[in-house]
């Protein structure tokens, strides 16, 4: 008795099981946006900017300590969720046939962005601890140094790393046709914004590229996470 073999060219190849990247990206974005809402306009004070004086930073972190601590806690959750998004998205794309440098760059960039955001949240949490930002002592230089370190971590360094995540997923999705061309090219544009944001360390006006990478980048990850197929035919385009 002869048993017919399945047609491997037409049988679907399911994606590897794991968290849904689009849903986890929503969680990451919501946690970050809530943390930003907590940081902004507390008792009439706005979250400091790099050009503000040390006295302004001390006043802010001493006045808004409890809310800043909770916001830092939420940012930790957002960073962890971003790491899960990175692992889930790259794992799904790899199981659907994408591999090579694009996936490796995406995993490196997303992991680095999550680590930088986690470290930045830790620095902000330290700034909100009693005795660090104290208007009655000479802690201004320390507070400003810690704040600028946190800004660098979650500003140009984060945006550049997030750009690598977007670029890697976009290139892999474009060449394997796992993502629509318009979405892949938009991801590459955001990735370019992220890399150019490093220039804000020398020319502050380039700092506008940081939010233009972060917030559209979250939306891009959500869209890509929901668009990525759950299965693909084995005869799909060659791996990249």
C-alpha positions as a printed NumPy array, in Angstrom:
array([[ 0.   ,  0.   ,  0.   ],
       [ 1.407,  3.387, -1.017],
       [ 0.729,  6.439,  1.119],
       [ 0.62 ,  9.688, -0.926],
       [ 3.035, 12.366,  0.214],
       [ 1.773, 15.843,  1.02 ],
       [ 2.58 , 18.56 , -1.462],
       [ 5.305, 20.451,  0.425],
       [ 5.237, 23.261, -2.125],
       [ 1.678, 24.192, -1.202],
       [ 1.38 , 23.165,  2.452],
       [ 1.406, 26.13 ,  4.833],
       [ 4.297, 26.596,  7.239],
       [ 2.969, 28.018, 10.522],
       [ 4.83 , 30.664, 12.452],
       [ 6.556, 29.653, 15.663],
       [ 4.341, 30.037, 18.74 ],
       [ 4.927, 33.009, 20.994],
       [ 3.462, 36.316, 22.214],
       [ 1.609, 38.407, 19.656],
       [ 4.08 , 41.182, 18.734],
       [ 1.346, 43.68 , 17.917],
       [-0.463, 43.263, 21.232],
       [ 2.74 , 43.455, 23.263],
       [ 3.75 , 46.591, 21.302],
       [ 0.456, 48.19 , 22.354],
       [ 1.233, 47.372, 25.989],
       [ 4.696, 48.924, 25.656],
       [ 3.327, 52.087, 24.052],
       [ 0.516, 52.529, 26.597],
       [ 2.863, 52.113, 29.566],
       [ 5.289, 54.651, 28.127],
       [ 2.585, 57.191, 27.259],
       [ 1.088, 56.96 , 30.762],
       [ 4.546, 57.511, 32.259],
       [ 5.022, 60.608, 30.1  ],
       [ 1.623, 61.902, 31.215],
       [ 2.725, 61.472, 34.827],
       [ 5.97 , 63.345, 34.218],
       [ 4.441, 66.347, 32.468],
       [ 2.929, 69.384, 34.206],
       [ 3.154, 68.254, 37.823],
       [ 2.013, 71.04 , 40.182],
       [ 2.57 , 73.487, 37.346],
       [ 6.086, 72.178, 36.666],
       [ 7.135, 70.801, 33.3  ],
       [ 9.56 , 67.929, 32.88 ],
       [13.046, 69.463, 32.511],
       [14.876, 69.791, 29.21 ],
       [18.652, 69.553, 28.725],
       [18.99 , 73.319, 28.441],
       [17.307, 73.991, 31.8  ],
       [19.313, 75.05 , 34.821],
       [20.334, 72.701, 37.623],
       [18.029, 74.624, 39.997],
       [15.033, 73.934, 37.734],
       [15.846, 70.222, 37.679],
       [16.288, 70.055, 41.44 ],
       [12.967, 71.815, 41.997],
       [11.171, 69.459, 39.638],
       [12.504, 66.163, 41.014],
       [12.131, 67.251, 44.648],
       [ 8.551, 68.424, 44.102],
       [ 7.318, 65.577, 41.902],
       [ 9.246, 62.705, 43.497],
       [ 6.368, 60.256, 44.059],
       [ 4.89 , 60.627, 40.574],
       [ 8.314, 60.439, 38.948],
       [ 9.041, 57.214, 40.825],
       [ 5.796, 55.658, 39.604],
       [ 6.432, 56.915, 36.072],
       [ 9.882, 55.304, 36.154],
       [ 8.24 , 52.062, 37.266],
       [ 5.917, 52.201, 34.247],
       [ 8.853, 52.913, 31.949],
       [10.546, 49.774, 33.254],
       [ 7.466, 47.821, 32.228],
       [ 7.45 , 49.502, 28.814],
       [11.116, 48.606, 28.275],
       [10.545, 44.962, 29.2  ],
       [ 7.578, 44.82 , 26.841],
       [ 9.728, 46.26 , 24.042],
       [12.246, 43.475, 24.602],
       [ 9.436, 40.929, 24.297],
       [ 8.216, 42.636, 21.097],
       [11.716, 42.326, 19.669],
       [11.987, 38.643, 20.508],
       [ 8.452, 37.85 , 19.308],
       [ 8.706, 39.738, 16.004],
       [12.127, 38.413, 15.036],
       [11.141, 34.886, 16.053],
       [ 7.985, 34.989, 13.954],
       [ 9.748, 36.407, 10.905],
       [12.516, 33.828, 11.192],
       [10.019, 30.974, 11.41 ],
       [ 8.26 , 32.327,  8.315],
       [11.421, 32.256,  6.231],
       [13.281, 35.494,  6.974],
       [16.82 , 35.226,  8.229],
       [20.208, 36.803,  7.685],
       [21.532, 40.206,  8.635],
       [18.156, 41.996,  8.761],
       [16.812, 39.792, 11.547],
       [20.099, 39.968, 13.44 ],
       [20.179, 43.777, 13.236],
       [16.559, 43.959, 14.382],
       [17.231, 41.737, 17.39 ],
       [20.347, 43.695, 18.345],
       [18.653, 47.079, 17.953],
       [15.498, 46.129, 19.83 ],
       [17.394, 44.476, 22.68 ],
       [19.679, 47.504, 22.99 ],
       [16.745, 49.937, 22.938],
       [14.987, 47.972, 25.681],
       [18.157, 47.887, 27.806],
       [18.778, 51.627, 27.353],
       [15.19 , 52.48 , 28.281],
       [15.39 , 50.239, 31.347],
       [18.627, 51.918, 32.453],
       [17.159, 55.39 , 31.87 ],
       [14.135, 54.528, 34.007],
       [16.515, 53.466, 36.76 ],
       [18.402, 56.772, 36.618],
       [15.149, 58.769, 36.737],
       [14.005, 56.673, 39.707],
       [17.283, 57.518, 41.476],
       [16.742, 61.23 , 40.801],
       [13.386, 61.014, 42.58 ],
       [14.815, 59.435, 45.739],
       [14.944, 61.501, 48.969],
       [18.158, 63.456, 49.413],
       [19.238, 63.346, 45.742],
       [17.351, 66.404, 44.462],
       [17.35 , 68.569, 47.575],
       [16.818, 72.313, 47.337],
       [18.449, 72.796, 50.743],
       [21.782, 71.267, 49.717],
       [24.256, 71.73 , 46.866],
       [23.061, 68.751, 44.79 ],
       [22.412, 70.748, 41.61 ],
       [25.494, 69.589, 39.635],
       [24.841, 65.928, 40.515],
       [21.164, 66.16 , 39.564],
       [21.96 , 67.84 , 36.254],
       [24.638, 65.256, 35.438],
       [22.281, 62.364, 36.173],
       [19.496, 64.019, 34.205],
       [21.693, 64.576, 31.142],
       [22.834, 60.939, 31.342],
       [19.206, 59.804, 31.451],
       [18.325, 62.057, 28.518],
       [21.172, 60.675, 26.426],
       [20.094, 57.095, 27.191],
       [16.419, 57.577, 26.381],
       [16.969, 60.234, 23.717],
       [19.434, 59.813, 20.861],
       [20.778, 56.438, 22.049],
       [17.285, 54.956, 22.334],
       [16.038, 56.461, 19.068],
       [19.08 , 55.193, 17.186],
       [18.686, 51.696, 18.618],
       [14.96 , 51.667, 17.887],
       [15.858, 52.711, 14.332],
       [17.976, 49.558, 13.991],
       [15.006, 47.445, 15.115],
       [12.725, 49.117, 12.575],
       [15.318, 48.906,  9.784],
       [16.022, 45.224, 10.366],
       [12.353, 44.233, 10.434],
       [11.551, 46.471,  7.46 ],
       [14.338, 45.084,  5.269],
       [13.514, 41.485,  6.152],
       [ 9.793, 42.107,  5.634],
       [10.381, 43.861,  2.321],
       [12.654, 41.232,  0.793],
       [10.528, 38.274,  1.921],
       [ 7.221, 40.067,  1.237],
       [ 6.051, 39.405,  4.776],
       [ 5.221, 43.114,  5.087],
       [ 3.587, 45.459,  2.557],
       [ 6.04 , 47.581,  0.615],
       [ 4.56 , 50.849,  1.907],
       [ 4.942, 49.732,  5.526],
       [ 8.487, 48.491,  4.992],
       [ 9.588, 51.732,  3.327],
       [ 7.931, 53.807,  6.037],
       [ 9.871, 51.779,  8.587],
       [13.103, 52.599,  6.763],
       [12.259, 56.305,  6.844],
       [11.701, 56.124, 10.611],
       [14.947, 54.183, 10.949],
       [16.766, 57.002,  9.152],
       [15.226, 59.505, 11.573],
       [16.547, 57.403, 14.433],
       [20.09 , 57.366, 13.118],
       [20.042, 61.092, 12.373],
       [18.854, 61.778, 15.918],
       [22.4  , 61.023, 17.113],
       [23.312, 64.429, 15.686],
       [21.299, 66.011, 18.511],
       [24.3  , 65.29 , 20.748],
       [26.141, 67.929, 18.697],
       [23.302, 70.047, 17.261],
       [20.337, 70.253, 19.679],
       [17.858, 71.125, 16.91 ],
       [18.092, 67.536, 15.657],
       [16.366, 66.516, 18.889],
       [13.007, 66.818, 17.111],
       [13.868, 63.53 , 15.401],
       [13.751, 61.657, 18.711],
       [ 9.94 , 61.839, 19.198],
       [ 9.503, 61.483, 15.423],
       [11.218, 58.11 , 15.762],
       [ 9.742, 56.95 , 19.055],
       [ 6.008, 57.52 , 18.705],
       [ 5.558, 56.656, 14.986],
       [ 7.947, 53.777, 15.686],
       [ 5.537, 52.373, 18.27 ],
       [ 2.687, 52.617, 15.759],
       [ 4.857, 50.941, 13.118],
       [ 5.638, 48.026, 15.441],
       [ 1.942, 47.627, 16.255],
       [ 0.978, 47.618, 12.564],
       [ 3.764, 45.21 , 11.611],
       [ 2.887, 42.926, 14.514],
       [-0.722, 42.6  , 13.349],
       [ 0.134, 42.373,  9.628],
       [ 2.762, 39.643,  9.941],
       [ 1.102, 36.407,  8.791],
       [ 0.6  , 33.473, 11.132],
       [ 1.466, 31.005,  8.393],
       [ 3.057, 31.054,  4.961],
       [ 3.261, 28.594,  2.126],
       [ 6.502, 26.678,  1.853],
       [ 6.933, 27.885, -1.737],
       [ 7.22 , 31.528, -0.603],
       [10.157, 33.711, -1.712],
       [13.701, 32.768, -0.785],
       [15.127, 33.669,  2.584],
       [16.987, 36.896,  3.234]])
